[in-house]
Amino acid sequence: MLTLVKQKNTSSTVQTQFWDKLQTCWPALKGSLAQVRKPCIRPNCPACASRKKHPNYLLAFTQNGQRRCLYVPMAMVPVLKRALANGRRLEKLLYAMGPALLREYRAQNPTQTGPAAQVNSRKTSPNS
């Protein structure tokens, strides 16, 4: 039998804090940005002739379970760096939500959680 927890219509403190922090995390993405050096197509390029080549950026990410890379124009590099940092912040925020939700629930329902609740439920169960 599936028992669902009834959600309250009022937003919780944890939810409000989550939404406030979430709004500061745009743009956000998951992946990595790598600077690579590539030769160009010009036949007499001094940078390519000296083997320095030209700096380019690639965005690596996972799509449908496969690793993909896309060329990134230089103008987009600062935006993507900020988005990657925001993605890491968002991931930390999501990991913190589980314990925060449990703490809030336990604060609102102190008699239904913890060792005392387990002892009380054993005393009242018909199989004891």
N, C-alpha and C positions, 0 to 999 in steps of 0.2 A: 504494500500500500504506500502510495506517495503522499507525503504530508508537506504542504507548502507553508512557508512562514508568511503571515499576513503583513504586507507592507503598509506603513503609515503614510498618509498623504502629506504630512509635514516633512520638510527636508531636515535631515540630521545635521549636527555640527560637522561631522566628518565629511558629509556630502558637500556642504557649503564650502569647507576648506579645500576640498578636492577641486570643485569648479573654479574657485578663485585662483588656485595654482595652475590649473589646466589652461586658463585663458592666457597666461604668460608664456605658454609653450608652443606658440605658433610662429613660424612653420616648424614642423617636426618630421623627421624621417629616421629610418633605421638603415644602416649601411656603413660604408667607409669611403673616404675620399683619398685618392692617391695621386701624387705628382709623378709623372713619368716623363722621359725625354724621348722624342721621336724625330726621325729625319723628315725633312720636307721634300717636296717634289721638284724644287728648283735645282737645276744642274750645277750651278756654280755658287751655291750658298756657303758663305764663310763659316757659319756656325756648324753646318753639317761636315764641311771639309776638315774642321778642327776637332771633330768628333764630340763636340759639346751638345749638338742637336738642339731641339726646341722643347721648352717645358710645356707640358699639357697636363690636364687633370682628368681622372677617370672616377666616376661614381660606381662603386660595386654594391650590389644589393641582391637579394634572393627573390626570385619570381617563380611561382609554381614549383618550389622545391629545387630550382636550378639557379646557380650563381650567374649573374649578368653584370656587364659593365657597359657604361655609356660615357661618351665624350662629354665633357663639361666646358662650356665657354668660360673664358677668364672672368667675365663680368658676373657670372653666377657663383663663383667660388666663395665669396664672403657669405652669400645667402645660404649656400649649402653647408658651410661650416657652422653657421648659427643653427640651422635645422638639425644637424647631427648632434650638436650640444643639447638642443632642446629635446631631441629624441632620447638621449641618455637621461636627462632630467625626468622625462615622462615615464621612462621605464622604472626609475627609482621610486617615483611617486606611486606607480601601480603596485610595486612590491610592498610599499608601506601601507597600502589600503587594507589588506587582510587583517593584520594585527590591530589597526585603528578601529576597524569595524567591530572586531571582537571585543575590544576594550569598551567601546560605546555600548554595545549590547549588554555586556556584563554589568556596566554601571546602571543601566536602565532596568535590568532584571537580576538583581543580586541573589534572589532566593532560588533561581532556576539554574544556576551554574556553580561550579566548584565542587569540592569534596563533600560539603554538607548536603548539596542537592542529590549527589549520588547515594549517600547513606539514606536519606529520606525516601528516595525512589525504591530502594531495596526493601525498606520496611513495609511499604505500601503495595509491593507487587504480590500477586496471588500465588506465585511459585515459591515463595520463601518458606 
